[in-house]
Amino acid sequence: MKKTLIILSSLLSASTITIAQNRPGAEARPAAGQSVTIASFTQNMKKYDGYFNFYYDDKSGKMYLEIDKFDTEFLYFSSLVSGVGNGNSERGGASSAVTKFVKMGPKIFLIQPVTAYRAVNGNADEKKAVEANFAKSVLFAFTAVATEGGKSLVDLTSFIVRDVMKVGDGLGRGSAVTGGGGYRLDDSRSVVYMDNTKNFPKNTEFEAMLTFAGSGRGRMAPDNSSVTLNEHQAFVELPPLAGYKMRKFDPRAGFFAFQYLDFAAPMTEPINKKFTERHRLAKKDPSAAVSEAVEPIVYYIDRGAQPIIKKALMEGGAWWNQAFEAAGYKNAFIVKELPEGADPMDIRYNVVNWVTRSGSPTRAFSYGASYIDPRTGEIIKGVVTLGSDRHREDFLIAEGLLQPYVDGKPIPKQMEEMALARIRQLSAHEIGHTLGLTHNFAASFKDRASVMDYPYPRFNLKTDGTIDLSDAYAKGIGTWDKRAIIWGYSDFAKGVDEDAALDKIMKQTLAEGHQYIPDIGGYAHPMSNQWEDGTNPIDQLNKLMKVRRHVLDNFSEKAIPKDAPMATLNEVLVPMYLLHRFQVEAVAKWIGGLYFTHAVKNDGQAPTKMVDPAEQWRAFDALMATITPDALALPEELIKKIPPRPEGFPGSVETFSGNTGPTFDPIAAAESAAGATLDNLLMSERAARIIEYNARDAKNPSLLAIVDKMLDLTWKAPLQPGYKGELQIMVNNLILKKLLGLAADSSSGENVRGEALLKVTELKDWMAGKLTSTQGKEKATLLFGLQQIGEFEKDPNKFQPTPVAQMPPGAPIGMPDRTFEVFERY
């Protein structure tokens, strides 16, 4: 997609020692020689009991922390709670660290010791040497305002009300948002945010509402001179080391990695030690084939979700118990409704939050965050956040497919069922991240083998012309998910060689034909795809184009509710016209694609394999079929039914834009679809691989042959009359733009630029030769093409092709910048 935003902060690397002093006058200090007790100092304040007791003075707005655990390590978390754009809330940075309070004379320091560098099995001197050779960090300094029986009370206000996430720096540089400028924290408009400042037995939570003053442009806030965000900090009790066994990391297993450097490792072993992030889970009887867990993993569902949504969330989340049963557990994974009165911020609860978001109703995002112990990689708490409008994209797709709004007829139940099926899958997917699992975008190869894939709804065109949605999404946990949990969570009896047992599990997984390709699959692996369906992407694209054509030929006002403006047909038309968009991305990977595995030595997997040449050409044919005039054309009757937008219903990111003013522009809609196909087909990295693979094996398609065939099917094909001829001209112009872009792109390989330049030159000669024998539209097209080539030839390094119409964002959880999902590792 492939710009997935990922925040991985399992460990913070050590930095130079810095002492952040409180601001002058921030603390109330006793008079010289005077001893003040905590009880007397806080007698008029509200006390919050918990992991670290704290007191709040409502009159001054100050917060005081009672420190009773000196030289005791705990986890310190900080995160950005709200962002600067619609749909971007809680998408900021996050960090975690092991810290401790240390008292030195009159001062109390919050210190972050070194955890990324260790001497695990070294003697005391080795461990001391590692500690001495890497700097620790003093994160903050305090002075006690009161003491009592070994406890100290400090003014925590300036620690809480500060820009710990350095958001102001980003706004000022413009890196956090376009048009930022000169923002600084305004103390007078910043405060401890008590609504999310809470205390629990094992964690103490603080939040600040911070206002940044500046002069940025854009749409960061209602008033861009005042940008107000929330930042959160927490102190969390570390779990006991006893009872948790770290599991080695395997790049084939599908889990997130936790790592550190061990300078006491033998010379024959690497110092970079990698382990698996996972929850603490053990059998009551490890020797039994099936056993209950000592303590099951329990997830709690937000009480605020609508009952029908809550039920779907619980059902989807509970699928994971199937995987734990496969790993030999009985009732080891449980899903419940959050108890009344319980707080989702309590570290003791793994939670699934159902939250509202501003912005487009179909641009809801989701993430699965995990609180990680930086010492061991143990997942302490899973936090899933799901956008409450997430299901509306599926409902929109169902409206277009079924066109259900017929007077007197009820809305088909299968529309709601499709949306709820997606919610179940989404719940399982995001919980999977908080169990330690990464994406597996190769799961569709084994027909929906994992909920950790991004699925596209499956629908079938029946012989009577109706669309069947009954199998829109898979039901239950996938076979890959079971294998991953078996590897990651199996508990072995005493005396069992764990390395050998894990290797046996992995061999069985491979023998069953499972493939695992996470986000790194990108645009290269032909089976690593998002939002696509089917075991063969080429076959599925051909099938999808037939369904799309049927839907478009029958598209009407039945797709919108009664009394809806006819102009809103545009919103429902978008996902139907672009029904094939993600399948196009999947098929393009077959051309110049590379099968690869995360093979380890002697595991029997082939590390890499080129795609069969015949399949590459079949993929090319399928892609070119998506940009023919017949494929791009809309029925005339449909075009006539879409008027300009009325008052109160402005166009948005969800609708097609165009070049015709307020009227619907079918040529621009087609340009956005065709442009996406050609972007994928003529991607510079793909072009480089095509050239390389052809050089290594001449049976593979060459870039020159691909472009020749493309030009034969477009520029050199007879120009059709009317509307379809205009579509043909548009596609021809797009191809020329893409070739000129490749030739001019300094970031492309020189071999790519050279071959693109050759094809542009040959096309120029062909155009010039045709010019004298053509007239009208065809001559105009040739003249414009020659002009574009002439502009390029004046200064190739400065040439910029004219912009191409862009598709509305399409991923059900996507944003315009294609940031789909965040999985945070705190």
C-alpha positions in Angstrom: 0.0 0.0 0.0 2.3 0.7 0.8 3.1 3.2 3.2 2.1 1.7 6.4 2.9 3.9 9.5 4.7 1.6 12.1 5.9 2.8 15.4 8.2 0.2 16.9 9.7 1.3 20.2 10.5 -2.0 22.0 13.6 -0.4 23.3 15.0 3.1 23.5 18.7 3.3 22.6 20.8 5.0 25.2 21.7 8.7 24.7 23.9 11.2 26.4 23.0 12.2 29.9 20.6 15.2 30.0 19.0 16.8 33.0 15.7 18.5 32.4 15.3 20.8 35.4 11.9 22.1 36.5 11.0 25.6 35.5 12.0 28.2 38.1 9.3 28.7 40.7 7.5 25.5 39.7 7.7 24.0 43.2 6.6 25.3 46.6 9.6 24.9 48.9 9.6 24.8 52.7 11.4 27.5 54.6 15.0 26.8 55.5 15.3 24.3 58.4 11.5 23.6 58.4 10.3 20.0 57.9 7.0 19.6 56.2 5.1 16.3 56.2 3.3 14.9 53.2 0.0 14.8 55.3 0.2 18.4 56.3 1.3 19.6 52.8 -1.6 17.8 51.1 -4.3 18.2 53.6 -6.5 20.3 51.3 -5.8 18.3 48.2 -7.6 15.4 46.6 -5.6 12.2 46.9 -5.5 9.5 44.2 -4.4 6.1 45.5 -2.6 3.7 43.2 0.8 2.5 42.0 2.3 5.9 42.8 -0.1 8.0 45.0 -0.6 11.5 43.7 -2.4 14.6 44.9 -4.2 17.3 42.9 -4.6 20.9 44.1 -7.7 22.2 42.4 -7.0 25.8 43.4 -3.5 26.0 41.9 -3.9 23.3 39.2 -0.7 21.6 40.5 -0.1 17.9 40.7 2.1 16.3 43.4 3.6 12.8 43.3 4.3 10.7 46.3 7.5 8.7 45.7 7.7 5.6 47.9 9.7 3.4 45.5 13.3 4.6 45.1 15.8 2.6 43.1 12.9 0.4 41.9 12.6 0.0 38.2 9.3 0.6 36.5 8.1 1.3 32.9 7.7 4.9 31.8 5.5 5.4 28.7 4.8 8.6 26.8 2.5 9.0 23.7 0.7 11.5 21.6 -3.0 11.1 22.2 -4.4 13.5 19.6 -3.0 14.6 16.3 -3.4 17.6 14.0 -5.7 16.3 11.2 -9.0 14.7 10.7 -8.7 11.0 11.1 -5.2 11.3 12.5 -6.0 11.3 16.2 -3.8 9.0 18.3 -1.4 8.5 15.3 1.5 10.3 16.9 4.7 8.9 18.3 5.0 6.7 21.3 8.0 5.6 23.4 8.8 3.4 26.3 11.6 3.0 28.8 12.6 1.3 32.0 13.2 4.0 34.6 13.6 4.5 38.3 13.6 7.3 40.8 17.0 7.9 42.5 17.6 10.3 45.4 20.9 12.2 45.4 21.3 14.8 48.1 18.5 17.3 47.8 17.5 16.2 44.3 15.4 13.3 43.0 16.1 12.1 39.5 14.0 10.1 37.1 16.8 8.0 35.4 16.6 5.7 32.4 19.3 3.1 32.7 20.8 1.2 29.8 18.7 -1.8 28.7 19.6 -2.0 25.0 23.2 -3.1 25.9 23.7 -6.0 28.3 26.0 -8.6 29.6 23.4 -11.3 30.3 25.6 -14.2 31.4 28.6 -12.1 32.3 30.1 -11.8 35.7 29.7 -8.7 37.9 32.6 -7.0 36.4 31.4 -7.5 32.8 28.0 -6.2 33.7 29.5 -3.2 35.4 31.7 -2.5 32.4 28.7 -2.5 30.0 26.9 -0.1 32.3 29.9 2.2 32.6 30.6 2.2 28.8 27.1 3.4 27.8 25.5 6.6 29.0 22.3 6.6 30.9 19.8 9.4 30.8 18.4 11.6 33.5 15.0 12.4 32.2 13.9 14.8 34.8 14.9 16.4 38.2 12.8 17.2 41.2 13.2 18.6 44.7 11.1 17.3 47.5 8.5 19.7 48.9 7.6 17.4 51.7 8.9 14.1 53.2 7.5 11.5 55.5 8.8 8.1 56.6 11.1 7.5 53.7 8.6 8.9 51.1 9.1 12.2 49.2 6.5 14.4 47.7 7.5 16.3 44.5 5.7 18.8 42.3 5.0 16.9 39.1 3.2 19.6 37.3 6.0 20.7 35.0 6.8 17.1 34.3 3.2 16.5 33.0 2.6 19.8 31.3 5.4 19.7 28.8 5.9 18.7 25.2 7.5 15.3 26.0 6.8 14.1 22.4 8.4 17.2 20.8 5.3 17.9 18.8 6.1 21.6 18.8 9.4 21.0 17.1 7.6 19.1 14.3 5.0 21.9 13.9 7.7 24.5 13.7 9.7 22.6 11.1 6.7 21.7 9.1 7.5 18.0 9.3 4.4 17.2 11.3 2.1 19.1 9.1 2.4 21.0 5.9 2.6 24.8 6.5 3.8 24.6 10.1 5.6 27.6 11.4 7.2 28.8 14.6 5.1 26.9 17.1 5.9 27.1 20.8 4.2 25.7 23.9 2.0 28.3 25.6 2.0 27.5 29.3 -0.9 29.8 30.0 -3.1 27.7 27.8 -1.8 24.3 28.9 -3.0 22.3 31.8 -3.1 18.9 33.5 -6.0 17.1 31.8 -7.7 15.4 34.7 -10.2 13.4 32.7 -7.4 11.0 31.7 -5.3 11.4 34.7 -6.0 8.3 36.8 -4.5 5.9 39.2 -4.7 2.1 39.4 -3.0 -0.6 41.5 -0.3 -1.3 38.8 -0.2 1.9 36.8 -0.4 5.6 37.3 -1.6 7.7 34.3 -1.1 11.4 33.5 -2.3 13.5 30.6 -1.7 17.1 29.6 -3.7 19.4 27.3 -1.0 21.4 25.5 -1.6 24.5 23.4 1.0 25.5 20.8 1.0 29.1 19.5 2.3 29.8 16.0 1.4 31.0 12.5 1.1 27.8 10.5 -1.2 27.4 7.5 -3.4 24.5 6.5 -6.1 22.9 8.5 -4.4 21.9 11.7 -7.0 23.3 14.1 -10.1 25.6 14.0 -7.6 28.5 14.6 -4.2 27.7 13.3 -2.6 30.2 15.6 -3.6 27.9 18.5 -3.1 24.2 18.1 -4.2 22.2 21.1 -3.1 18.5 21.5 -3.0 16.0 24.3 0.1 14.1 25.4 0.0 11.2 27.8 2.6 9.7 30.3 2.4 6.7 32.5 4.3 4.9 35.2 3.7 1.2 35.1 4.7 -1.6 37.4 7.1 -4.1 35.8 5.9 -7.7 35.7 8.0 -10.2 37.7 10.8 -11.9 35.7 10.0 -15.2 37.3 7.5 -17.2 35.4 8.1 -15.7 31.9 10.3 -17.5 29.5 11.7 -15.6 26.5 11.3 -17.4 23.2 13.9 -17.1 20.4 12.8 -15.1 17.3 12.3 -16.9 14.0 11.7 -14.7 10.9 9.4 -17.3 9.5 7.0 -17.5 12.5 5.0 -14.3 12.0 5.8 -12.5 15.2 7.3 -9.1 16.1 10.9 -9.1 17.2 12.4 -7.9 20.5 16.2 -7.4 20.6 19.2 -6.2 22.5 23.0 -6.4 22.3 24.6 -8.9 24.7 28.3 -8.1 25.1 28.9 -11.2 27.2 27.9 -13.5 24.3 30.5 -16.1 23.4 32.6 -15.3 20.3 30.8 -18.0 18.4 27.4 -16.4 18.8 26.1 -13.0 17.6 25.8 -10.3 20.2 22.5 -9.1 18.7 19.9 -11.3 20.5 16.4 -11.5 19.1 13.4 -12.8 20.9 9.6 -12.9 20.3 7.1 -10.5 21.6 4.2 -12.4 23.3 2.0 -12.6 26.3 2.8 -14.6 29.4 1.0 -17.9 29.1 1.7 -21.3 30.6 -0.1 -24.6 31.0 -1.2 -25.8 34.4 0.1 -29.2 33.2 2.8 -28.7 30.4 3.0 -32.5 30.0 -0.7 -32.8 29.1 -1.8 -32.6 25.4 -4.5 -30.2 26.4 -4.5 -28.2 29.6 -6.0 -25.1 31.1 -3.7 -22.1 31.4 -2.3 -21.0 34.7 -3.8 -17.6 33.9 -5.7 -17.2 30.6 -5.3 -14.2 28.3 -8.5 -12.1 28.6 -9.6 -9.3 26.3 -12.4 -6.8 27.2 -14.7 -5.2 24.7 -15.7 -1.6 25.0 -19.1 -1.2 26.7 -19.8 1.9 24.6 -20.1 -0.1 21.3 -23.6 -0.6 19.9 -25.0 -3.9 21.0 -24.9 -5.4 17.5 -21.4 -4.1 17.0 -20.3 -5.3 20.4 -21.6 -8.8 19.7 -19.6 -8.9 16.4 -16.4 -7.7 18.1 -16.7 -10.3 20.8 -17.4 -13.1 18.3 -14.4 -12.1 16.1 -12.1 -11.7 19.0 -13.1 -15.1 20.4 -11.9 -16.8 17.2 -8.4 -16.7 18.7 -9.4 -19.4 21.2 -9.5 -21.8 18.2 -5.8 -21.1 17.7 -4.9 -21.5 21.3 -6.8 -24.8 21.4 -4.7 -25.9 18.5 -1.7 -25.1 20.7 -2.9 -27.4 23.4 -4.8 -25.0 25.7 -8.3 -25.2 27.0 -10.1 -21.8 27.4 -6.8 -20.0 27.4 -8.1 -17.0 25.4 -11.3 -15.4 26.6 -13.3 -12.4 25.4 -15.6 -10.5 27.8 -17.4 -7.2 28.0 -15.5 -4.7 30.0 -17.0 -4.8 33.5 -19.2 -1.9 34.6 -17.0 0.6 36.4 -13.8 -0.8 35.0 -11.5 1.7 33.2 -9.8 0.7 29.9 -6.7 2.6 31.0 -6.1 0.1 33.8 -3.0 -1.9 32.9 -4.7 -5.1 34.1 -7.1 -5.1 31.2 -6.4 -6.0 27.6 -9.0 -3.8 25.8 -10.8 -3.3 22.5 -11.9 0.3 22.2 -14.6 1.4 19.8 -14.1 5.1 19.3 -15.6 7.9 17.2 -13.5 10.0 14.8 -14.0 13.1 12.8 -13.5 13.4 9.1 -14.9 11.2 6.3 -17.2 8.5 7.6 -15.5 5.8 5.6 -12.0 6.8 6.5 -12.0 5.1 9.9 -8.7 3.7 11.0 -7.7 1.0 13.4 -4.6 0.0 15.4 -3.4 -2.7 17.7 -1.0 -1.4 20.3 1.0 -3.4 22.8 2.7 -2.3 26.0 6.0 -4.2 26.0 8.4 -5.0 28.8 11.7 -3.7 27.3 13.7 -6.2 29.4 12.0 -9.3 28.0 9.6 -8.5 25.2 6.7 -9.6 27.3 3.4 -8.1 26.2 1.9 -6.5 29.4 -1.3 -5.1 27.9 -3.0 -5.1 24.5 -4.9 -2.1 23.4 -7.0 -2.2 20.2 -8.6 0.9 18.9 -11.2 0.6 16.2 -12.9 3.5 14.4 -16.6 3.4 15.0 -17.4 4.2 11.3 -15.3 1.3 10.0 -18.1 -0.8 8.8 -19.6 2.0 6.6 -17.2 1.4 3.8 -18.5 -2.2 3.5 -22.1 -0.9 3.6 -21.3 1.5 0.8 -19.8 -1.3 -1.3 -23.0 -3.4 -0.7 -25.2 -0.4 -1.7 -23.4 -0.3 -5.1 -23.4 -4.0 -5.6 -27.0 -4.7 -4.6 -28.7 -1.3 -5.4 -31.3 -2.1 -2.8 -33.4 1.0 -2.6 -36.5 0.0 -4.4 -39.8 1.6 -3.2 -41.7 -0.7 -0.9 -38.9 -3.3 -0.5 -36.8 -3.7 2.7 -33.1 -3.3 2.6 -31.5 -6.8 2.2 -30.3 -8.3 5.4 -27.1 -9.4 3.7 -25.8 -5.8 3.6 -25.8 -5.6 7.4 -24.4 -9.1 7.6 -21.5 -8.2 5.3 -20.6 -5.2 7.4 -20.8 -7.2 10.6 -18.7 -10.0 9.1 -16.0 -7.4 8.4 -16.2 -6.2 12.0 -15.6 -9.7 13.2 -12.6 -10.1 11.0 -11.3 -6.6 12.0 -11.6 -7.5 15.7 -9.6 -10.7 15.2 -7.0 -8.9 13.1 -6.2 -6.1 15.5 -6.2 -8.4 18.5 -3.7 -10.5 16.6 -1.3 -7.6 16.5 -1.6 -7.3 20.3 -0.8 -11.0 20.6 2.5 -10.3 18.9 1.6 -11.2 15.3 2.6 -9.2 12.2 0.7 -9.0 9.0 0.7 -12.0 6.6 -0.2 -10.6 3.2 0.5 -14.0 1.4 -2.4 -15.7 3.2 -4.9 -15.4 0.3 -2.6 -17.8 -1.6 -4.0 -20.6 0.7 -7.5 -19.1 0.4 -8.0 -16.9 3.4 -5.4 -18.6 5.6 -5.1 -15.7 8.0 -7.0 -12.9 9.7 -3.7 -11.0 9.7 -4.2 -10.4 6.0 -6.1 -7.4 4.6 -9.2 -9.0 3.0 -11.3 -7.8 0.2 -15.0 -8.8 0.2 -15.8 -11.8 -1.9 -18.9 -11.6 -4.0 -20.2 -13.7 -6.9 -22.3 -12.9 -9.9 -25.1 -15.4 -10.1 -26.7 -16.7 -13.3 -29.8 -14.6 -12.6 -27.8 -11.4 -12.6 -27.9 -10.9 -8.8 -24.8 -10.5 -6.6 -24.3 -12.9 -3.8 -22.6 -11.5 -0.6 -23.1 -14.5 1.6 -19.3 -15.4 1.6 -18.1 -11.8 1.8 -15.6 -12.5 4.6 -14.1 -15.6 6.1 -15.5 -17.0 9.3 -13.2 -18.2 12.1 -9.5 -18.1 12.6 -7.2 -19.0 9.7 -5.0 -22.0 9.4 -1.9 -19.8 9.3 -3.0 -18.1 12.5 -3.2 -21.5 14.2 0.3 -22.5 13.1 1.6 -19.1 14.3 0.1 -19.5 17.8 1.2 -23.1 18.0 4.8 -21.9 17.4 4.6 -18.8 19.6 2.6 -20.0 22.6 3.1 -23.8 22.9 4.2 -24.7 26.4 6.7 -27.6 26.5 7.0 -30.2 29.3 10.1 -30.2 31.5 13.0 -31.9 29.7 11.8 -31.1 26.2 14.4 -29.4 23.9 12.5 -26.2 23.1 14.6 -25.3 20.1 14.0 -28.8 18.5 10.3 -28.6 19.3 9.9 -25.2 17.7 11.9 -26.4 14.7 9.5 -29.3 14.3 6.5 -27.0 14.5 8.0 -24.8 11.8 8.8 -27.7 9.5 5.2 -28.8 9.8 4.0 -25.3 9.0 6.1 -25.3 5.8 5.0 -28.8 4.9 1.4 -27.6 5.0 2.3 -25.1 2.3 1.9 -21.9 4.3 3.6 -18.8 3.1 4.4 -15.8 5.3 5.2 -12.5 3.8 4.6 -9.4 6.0 4.7 -5.7 5.0 8.2 -6.1 3.5 6.6 -7.9 0.5 5.8 -4.4 -0.9 5.5 -4.2 -4.7 7.7 -7.2 -5.5 6.2 -10.5 -4.2 3.4 -11.6 -6.5 1.4 -13.2 -3.6 2.0 -10.4 -1.0 -1.1 -8.3 -1.6 -3.6 -6.2 0.3 -7.3 -5.9 -0.2 -7.3 -8.6 -2.9 -9.1 -12.0 -3.0 -8.6 -15.3 -4.7 -5.7 -17.8 -4.9 -4.6 -16.5 -8.3 -4.7 -12.7 -8.6 -4.8 -12.8 -12.5 -7.9 -15.0 -12.6 -9.5 -12.9 -9.9 -9.0 -9.7 -11.8 -10.6 -11.1 -14.9 -13.5 -12.3 -12.8 -13.8 -9.0 -11.0 -13.9 -7.0 -14.3 -16.9 -9.0 -15.4 -18.7 -8.3 -12.2 -17.7 -4.6 -12.4 -19.0 -4.4 -16.0 -22.3 -6.0 -15.0 -22.7 -3.6 -12.0 -21.9 -0.5 -14.1 -24.2 -1.5 -16.9 -27.1 -1.8 -14.4 -26.1 1.1 -12.1 -29.0 3.4 -11.3 -30.7 5.5 -8.6 -31.5 2.3 -6.8 -28.1 2.7 -5.3 -29.1 5.7 -3.1 -31.9 6.0 -0.5 -35.2 7.7 -1.0 -34.9 11.5 -1.1 -31.1 11.4 -1.6 -29.9 13.9 -4.2 -29.1 12.3 -7.5 -25.7 13.9 -7.3 -24.8 11.5 -4.5 -24.8 8.7 -7.0 -21.1 9.8 -7.3 -20.3 8.5 -3.8 -21.6 5.0 -4.5 -20.3 4.9 -8.0 -16.7 5.4 -6.8 -16.2 2.0 -5.2 -18.1 0.3 -8.1 -16.1 2.0 -10.9 -12.9 1.3 -9.0 -13.9 -2.2 -7.9 -10.8 -3.6 -9.4 -8.3 -1.1 -8.0 -6.6 -3.4 -5.5 -6.6 -6.4 -7.7 -4.8 -4.3 -10.3 -2.0 -3.7 -7.8 -1.8 -7.5 -7.1 -1.6 -8.5 -10.7 1.0 -5.9 -11.5 3.4 -7.6 -9.1 3.5 -10.7 -11.4 5.3 -8.6 -14.0 8.9 -8.4 -12.9 7.8 -10.0 -9.7 9.9 -12.2 -7.4 8.7 -15.0 -5.2 10.8 -15.0 -2.0 10.7 -16.6 1.4 12.2 -15.7 4.8 14.2 -19.0 4.4 16.8 -20.0 7.0 19.7 -22.2 6.2 18.7 -25.8 5.3 15.0 -25.4 5.8 14.2 -26.5 2.3 12.6 -23.3 1.1 13.7 -21.6 -2.1 14.9 -18.1 -1.1 13.9 -16.6 -4.4 12.2 -17.5 -7.7 11.2 -15.5 -10.7 7.6 -15.5 -11.9 6.9 -17.8 -14.9 7.2 -15.7 -18.2 3.9 -17.0 -19.5 2.2 -15.8 -16.3 3.9 -12.4 -16.6 2.4 -11.9 -20.1 -1.0 -13.2 -18.9 -0.8 -10.5 -16.1 0.1 -7.9 -18.7 -2.9 -8.8 -20.8 -5.2 -8.7 -17.8 -3.9 -5.2 -16.9 -4.2 -3.8 -20.4 -7.8 -5.1 -20.5 -8.6 -2.7 -17.6 -7.7 0.4 -19.7 -9.6 -0.3 -22.9 -12.3 2.1 -23.9 -14.9 -0.7 -23.3 -13.6 -1.2 -19.8 -13.5 2.5 -18.9 -16.8 3.7 -20.5 -19.8 4.4 -18.4 -23.4 4.0 -19.8 -24.7 7.2 -21.3 -27.9 6.9 -19.2 -25.9 6.7 -16.0 -23.8 9.8 -16.9 -27.0 11.8 -17.5 -28.3 10.9 -14.0 -25.4 12.6 -12.1 -26.0 16.4 -11.9 -23.8 19.0 -10.3 -23.7 19.0 -6.5 -26.5 20.8 -4.7 -26.2 23.2 -1.8 -25.4 21.3 1.4 -23.8 18.4 -0.5 -20.4 19.5 -1.6 -17.9 17.2 -3.3 -15.3 15.6 -1.1 -12.3 13.3 -1.1 -14.8 10.5 -1.6 -16.1 11.7 -4.9 -14.6 11.9 -8.4 -13.2 15.3 -9.4 -12.8 16.5 -12.9 -11.9 19.1 -15.5 -15.4 20.2 -16.4 -16.3 22.5 -13.5 -19.3 21.5 -11.4 -20.5 18.8 -13.8 -19.6 15.1 -13.5 -16.5 14.3 -15.7 -16.5 10.7 -16.9 -13.2 11.2 -18.7 -11.4 12.3 -15.6 -12.9 9.3 -13.6 -11.5 7.0 -16.3 -8.2 8.8 -16.2 -7.9 8.2 -12.5 -8.6 4.4 -13.0 -6.3 4.1 -16.0 -3.6 6.1 -14.4 -3.5 3.7 -11.4 -3.1 0.7 -13.8 -0.2 2.4 -15.6 1.4 3.7 -12.4 1.6 0.1 -11.2 2.7 -1.3 -14.6 5.4 1.3 -15.3 6.7 1.7 -11.8 10.4 2.5 -12.0 11.5 -0.3 -9.6 9.4 -2.8 -11.5 10.9 -1.6 -14.8 14.4 -2.1 -13.3 13.5 -5.7 -12.2 12.0 -6.4 -15.7 15.3 -5.4 -17.3 17.4 -7.3 -14.8 15.3 -10.5 -15.0 15.3 -10.5 -18.8 19.1 -10.0 -18.8 19.4 -13.1 -16.5 16.9 -15.2 -18.4 15.9 -14.1 -21.9 12.6 -16.0 -21.6 11.3 -13.3 -19.3 9.6 -10.3 -20.8 11.8 -7.3 -21.6 10.9 -3.7 -20.9 11.2 -2.9 -24.6 8.8 -5.7 -25.5 6.3 -4.7 -22.9 6.2 -1.1 -24.0 6.0 -2.1 -27.7 3.0 -4.2 -27.0 1.5 -1.5 -24.9 1.9 1.0 -27.7 0.5 -1.4 -30.3 -2.7 -1.7 -28.2 -3.1 2.0 -27.6 -1.4 4.7 -29.7 -1.1 2.5 -32.8 -4.6 1.1 -32.6 -7.4 2.7 -34.8 -9.0 5.6 -33.0 -12.6 4.9 -32.1 -15.3 7.6 -32.6 -17.1 9.5 -30.0 -16.9 9.0 -26.2 -14.8 5.9 -26.5 -12.4 7.7 -28.8 -11.9 10.4 -26.1 -11.1 7.6 -23.6 -8.6 6.2 -26.0 -6.9 9.6 -26.4 -6.8 10.0 -22.7 -5.1 6.6 -22.2 -2.6 7.4 -25.0 -1.7 10.6 -23.3 -1.3 8.8 -20.0 1.1 6.3 -21.5 3.2 9.0 -23.0 3.3 10.9 -19.7 4.4 7.7 -17.9 7.2 7.0 -20.4 8.4 10.6 -20.3 8.3 10.4 -16.5 10.5 7.3 -16.5 13.0 8.9 -18.8 13.2 12.0 -16.8 13.2 10.5 -13.3 16.7 10.9 -11.8 15.8 8.3 -9.1 15.2 5.6 -11.8 18.0 3.4 -12.9 19.9 4.6 -15.9 19.1 1.5 -17.8 15.4 2.2 -17.2 15.7 5.8 -18.3 17.6 4.8 -21.4 15.1 2.3 -22.5 12.2 4.6 -21.8 14.0 7.3 -23.8 14.4 4.9 -26.7 10.7 4.2 -26.8 9.8 7.9 -26.5 12.1 8.6 -29.5 10.6 5.8 -31.6 7.1 7.0 -30.7 8.1 10.5 -31.7 9.2 9.3 -35.1 6.0 7.3 -35.6 3.9 10.4 -34.6 5.8 12.6 -37.0 5.3 10.1 -39.8 1.5 9.8 -39.1 1.0 13.6 -38.9 0.5 14.3 -42.6 -2.0 11.5 -43.1 -4.4 12.4 -40.2 -6.8 15.1 -39.3 -9.2 16.2 -36.6 -8.9 14.6 -33.2 -6.2 12.2 -34.2 -4.0 15.0 -35.6 -4.6 17.0 -32.4 -3.5 14.1 -30.3 -0.4 13.7 -32.3 0.5 17.4 -32.2 0.0 17.5 -28.4 2.1 14.3 -28.0 4.9 15.8 -30.1 4.7 19.0 -28.0 5.1 17.1 -24.8 8.1 15.3 -26.1 9.5 18.6 -27.3 9.1 20.0 -23.8 10.9 17.0 -22.4 13.8 17.3 -24.9 14.4 21.0 -23.9 15.6 19.9 -20.4 14.9 16.3 -19.4 16.2 16.9 -15.9 13.6 19.6 -15.2 10.7 18.1 -17.1 7.6 17.4 -15.1 4.6 15.5 -16.7 1.3 17.3 -16.3 -0.7 16.0 -13.3 -3.0 13.0 -13.7 -6.5 12.8 -12.1 -6.2 10.9 -8.8 -8.6 8.2 -7.6 -10.5 8.9 -4.3 -8.8 7.0 -1.5 -10.1 3.5 -1.5 -8.7 1.3 1.3 -11.5 0.8 3.8 -9.1 2.0 6.6 -7.0 4.2 4.4 -6.2 7.8 4.4 -5.3 9.9 1.3 -1.6 9.3 2.1 -2.3 5.6 2.2 -1.5 5.3 5.9 -3.8 2.4 6.6 -3.0 1.1 10.0 -0.8 1.7 13.0 0.5 -1.2 15.1 2.4 0.4 18.0 4.9 -1.3 20.2 5.1 0.7 23.4 
